[in-house]
Amino acid sequence: MALDTPPLRPLWDIFCRVVDNLGDIGVCWRLARQLAAEYPVRVRLWVDAPEVLAPLLPAFDPALERQEIEGVRIARWQSPLVFEQVADVVIEAFACDPPAGYLAAMADRPRPPCWVNLEYLSAEPWVAGCHGLASPHRRLPLVKFFCFPGLVPGTGGLLREQDLLTRRDAFLAQEGPRRFLMELGLDRAPDTLQVSLFCYDTAPVADLLAAWREHPASLLCLVPPGKPLAAVQKLLGGGGPWQVGPARLVPIPFLPQSRFDELLWSCDLNFVRGEDSFVRALWAARPLVWNLYPQEEAAHGAKLEAFLDWYEAPAPMAAFWRAWNGLEGNLQATWPGFHAALPALQDKACDRSARLGSENDLLTTLVKFCESRV
């Protein structure tokens, strides 16, 4: 007697158009990898600039049209798009719009896929009211739903692997920060503040270095390649390391996504940018400084203020963040107060990480939402 063929697992397609360099693909790869690891589904990631994924994922070969890594089928998003089947769940990241031919195939299915636009993260009050809203397509018999990541109940939550916080705590308990520095060929003296610097090229790095030059506290700053390192090199020349008063700045190699958390866990203060590194810094439970993607007419200011309100940020933190994002204030003048507040901010970071950890993560929210629509 022939055995029954088991039904195929549901297929999820994630579409990613790279706009903000590492940010868009960073979020999409993290989502795809977690989905494949934690749920009984098939996952396909379509990306229009696969070369941007390569530094984050050393096993990935951007020259190949298709390949499978960690249970995710990664395919080049090209025109026309060649696909064997339409997925049961279609995630478009940040309103990137799947190709017209793919949308037509979605509409031809007897039961259309669950179609979700994964939006940008914000703590603004309107987000909870927009999360889950439906938007019928203007021509096709399709409905797109909006998923807004967020920090409060009623939103989509944040990306968080099931074992993330356990791995973080084990890393810290097993002298992970010391071993991480040793692998980089570095060490730090006692009472030295260890900082990671990840920012856009609009960040006032010159003012930050001036503040460190004048402040008496010992500091070790780890500077990754890309825009942060380019900014430091432009100001200080050469390839580093550099000594700026009591602050030592050291270039470090590009870290794949799987090791970026270890950098954040190892530092006492993390400067982060955009969305992906910002969320990971929240899970690191360390004091952080967020460099938001700058928008016209300083529209990013409302997003910054909304997060500061949710965080219940002390005045020194709020003042430094505003100055770092070019909104108001003098960065050099705000650094001493921010530095003095770091012990209290460490407690605050642990509290906020624990609060977020008690809520549903983004993928759990997405899966529950889509289950009844597949």
C-alpha positions, 0 to 999 in steps of 0.5 A: 500500500502506498504511503500518503504523501504528506502535505507541503508546508506553507510557503512564505515569500519575503520581498526585500528592496535594498534602499538603506544599505544594510538596514532593509536586508538586515531586517529581512534576513533576520525575519527569514532566518527566524521563520525557517528555524522556528516554524514548520514553513518553507521560506523564500527571500527575494532580494534585488541587491543580493551583494548587500547581504554577502557581508552579513552572511559569509556563506552567501554567494551573491553571484548565484541566482538561487541558493539555500542557507539556514533553511531559507531559499534566497533568490535574486529579485529581477525583472521579469521575476521567475517563480514556480509558485505563489506563496501562501503568505507574502511579506513585502518589506517597507512597502516595496511592492511585489512585481506586477506579474507576481501580484497577478498570479496571487489574484489568480489563486482560488484563495489569495495569499495572506499579503502583509506590508511589514512597516518601519518601527515607531513608538508614535501613538498612531502606530497601534491604531494602524497595525492590522489595517486592511488595504484593498488593491485598486484593481485586483481582488487582493487585500494587503494588511499592515504590520507595524513593529512597535514597543507596546501591546497592540502593535507587532512587537519586535523581532526576537528569536526564542533563545536570544535573551538566554544566549545573551545571558549565557554570553555575559555569564561566561566572560563573553565580553572579555573573550570577544575583545581577545579575539579582536586582539584587544583588551581594556584597562579597568574603569574604561568605558567600552563603546561601539560606534555605528552611525550614519554619515550625518552624525556629528562625529567631530563633536563627539570626538571633541567631547571625548578629548575634553572629558577625563574618563578613559574610553575604548571605542570600537569602530566598524567599517563603512560610514562610521570608520570613514567619518573617523578617518576623515577627521583623524587621518590614517587607518588607526588606532587613534588616541583622542585625549583619554579615548582610544578608537580602534577599527574592527573588522566587519562582523556578520549578523550572527556576531553583531549581537556579541559586539553589543553585549560586550560594550557598555554603551552602543551607538546604533542607527536605523532599525535593525541595530537599534532593536538589537541594542534594545535586546542587549540591555545596555545604554544606547544612543540611536541615530535615526535616519534623517528625514526632510524638515526633521520629521524624524524628530517626532519618532525620536521623541516618541521613543524617549517618552516610552523609554521614560528617558532621563533628561541627560539621555534625552538631551544627548540624543537630540544633539546627536540627531541634529535636532537641538543642543550642543553635543559637547555640552551634553556629553558629561551629563550623559556620561554621568547618567550611564549607571542609572541608564544601565538599570533603565536598559535592563528594565526596558529589555525585560518589559519588551521580552514579556511581550509577543515578538514580531514573528509570533504576531505575524504567524498568528495573524496569517494562520487564519488567512492561509 
